[in-house]
Amino acid sequence: MVDSKEEKSYDAIGGLLFSPDSQHVADWARLGAKRFVVADGKEGISYDAVGGLIFSPDSRRMAYMARSGAKWSVVTEGKEEGHYDGISKGTPIFSPDGRHVAYWARLGAKRFIVVDGKEGKSYDIISGLIFSPDSRRVTYAAGVGDKQFVVVDGKEEKSYDGIGGSLIFSPDSRRVAYEAYIGDKGFVVVDGKEGKPYDGFMKGTEIVFDSDNELHYLAGRNTNVGSDVYLIEETID
């Protein structure tokens, strides 16, 4: 039902989604064994499975994952892209300006980023894929063996024992900040420069840019009588 008007009936429906401007509505539907996306009442191509439906921020484009047999593709504006063994949950994603689409895919044991149809380098693990606010840059965390690192614009930064879940661009898109770990010590890395080490970061908190060159985060330090929590505020030269 859309604005009290009944649309076509199917065996099942799900994933109901409005576009950001509220002018479009989409969902997936099933008839028999086949599934497809229905956008503004128009049915798309049938697949064995569909998911990850998303509108671009400007509401002009739509993308989702689709499976035919054992292979997964990303469908953008009705056009299929790639045939992979898997595509990560939480992707595809659009850039803020809606012009670019990115996701990470898997072929065998190798994982890689795909941006506008172009595949990046393969890694053992990938996480945290994001676009910069100006839509011109892409960064994510990756790993090979027991080492992890951040990849910015296709270039690998220094390797660490671990990369935390907080990965962020500054508002002007010039800086990249993230948590990294060596042994049991963690620190924030900004533009490749490591900050002071701490015993850990507060679970569920993130690095926050307050301006283009100022940020804050919560960190902990163990003491003889327990642990202390600090609000860390940094100004970047």
N, C-alpha and C positions, 0 to 999 in steps of 0.2 A: 504494500500500500504506500503510495507516494502522494502526499497532500490529499488523503482520503480517496485517491483513485486506485482501483485495483488493476495491477498489471497481469501479464500472462502467468499461468500456472505451470509449475514444474514439479518433479519428483522430490527435489530438495533445493534449498537455497541457503546462502551464508555469506559472511564477509561484507555485509552492507556498509557502504561507504559514501559519504558526500565529498565533493570536491571542496577545497578551501574557500572558494567564493560562493558555495552553496547552490550553484547553478546546475550541477551535474550529480547524478547518483549512479552507483555501480555496485554489482554484487556478482558472486558466482552462482551458477545454477546447474542442476543435473537432470538429465532425461535418460533413463536407463543407466548404462555404464559410462556415458559420456558427460563431461563437464565443460563448461564454457563461461566466459564472462558476459554479463549483460550490462551495457552502459546506456543510460537514457532510453531503455527499452529495446535496444538493438543487440542481437546476439552475435558474439564473436565466434571464432573457429573452435571446433570441438577438440578436446584433449582427454587423456586418461586422468589427469589431475591438474588443478590450477591452484595458485595461492600467491600470497605476498602482494596483493593488489594495492596500488598506490597512485595517487594523483600528484602531478608536479605542483610546486608551490604557487605557480601562476594559474593553475587549474586548466591549462591548455592541453596537457598531455597525461597519458595514463600508461602504467607499466605493470606487469605481473609475471610470475613464474608459471611455466606450463610443462607438463610431462607427456611425451608420446612414447609408449613402451618403457624402456629403461633410461631414456635420455631426457634431460631437462633443458629448456630454453627460456630466454627472457623475451617477452612479447611487448613491444612498445608501439603504440598507435597501430596495432594490428599486424606488425611485422615481426617475424621470429628472428632471434639472434642466438647463435651458438647451439651446440648439442653436447651437453656435459653429463657426467655421472652424478653431479649434484650441484646445487646452488644454495648458498648460505641463507638460513632463516634470518629475517630482518633486512634482506636486500631483495630486489634492487632498491637503490636510493636515487633521488634526483638532486642535482645541484640547486642551490638557492634560486638561481635565475631560471630554472626549469629547462635549460638547454642541454644538459649532460646527464647521462645515466651511468651508474656504476654498480658493480656487484662483485662478490668473489665466487668463483666456480671451482669445481674439482673434476679432474680427470685421473682416475686411479688414486694413488696416494698423494698426488701433488695438487696444491691449491694456488690460485693466482687471481689477481684482480683483473676485471674487464671494465674498461672505461670507453664508452661510445664504440663498442665493438672491438676494441684493441686489447689483446691479452698482454698482461705484464709477466714478470719473471715468476717462476714457480718456487714455492716454499712448502715446508712441512706443515706450518700452521699460519693462519691469518686471522686478525680480529681488528675491531675498532675503525672500520672504514668511514672516513668523513671527507666532505668537500670544505674548502675554505669559504668564508662569508662572501667573497667576491666571485666565487664559482670557478676560479682559474687554477686552483691547486687541489691536490688529493694527497691524503696521508693515511697510513694504517700501520698496525703492528704486525710483524711477521717473525717467524722463527725457523731455524735450521738446526736439527739435533737438539742439544741442550742450551743453545743460545738464542736470545730474542733481541729484536731491534726494531726501530721505527723506520719506515720507508716514506720519504717526503719527495714528492714529484719524481718518483722512480729511483731515487738515490737512497741507498742504505746508510743509516747513521751507525754509531758505535754499538757493539754488541754488549748485552748484559745478561745476567742470570735470569732476569724476568722484567717484563714491562707491565705496569699497572693498567687499570681500566680507564684512567682519566687521560684522554688524548684530545687536545683542543688547539684551535687556531686563535690568534689574537683578533680583535674586531677589525683591524685593518688588513688582515690576512697575511701579514709579513712574518709573524712569529709562530712557532709551534712549541707547545709545552706538553710534557708527559711525565709520569712516574716511572722510575727505573730502579732496579735492585741489583746489588752485588752482595752475595751471601745473605746475611740477615739485616743489612742496612738498606734503607730506601732514600731516595732523593728525587727532586724535581729537576728535569733537564729542560732548558729553554734555549732554542737555537744551537743545540749541541753542547751547551755549557752546563756542567753539573752544579747543583746547589749543595747546601749543607746536608750531610747524612743524618737520618733519624732512624729510630727503631721500627717505625711503621707509620702508615697513614690511616686516618679514621675511616672505617669501613662505611661505604655508602656516600662519602663526600667526594667532591671533585675539585680540580684546579679551576679557579674562576678568574678570568681577566676582568679587572675593574676599569681598565682603559687600554689603549694600545701598548703601553709599557709598564703597566702595574697589574699585579695578580696577587691572589691569596689562596691559602689552603690550610687544612688542619693536619698536624703531624704529632706523633707521640715519641716520648723518650723514657726508657725504663730507668728507675732509680732504686736505691736500696730499700725503699719503703713502698714501692709500687710503681706506678707510671704516671707521667705528666702529659697533658695535652696542650699544644701550643697553636695559636693562630699565627701563621707565618704570612707576613705581607712583604712583597718584594717590588722594588722598582728596577726596571731593566734599563741599562745605559744604551 
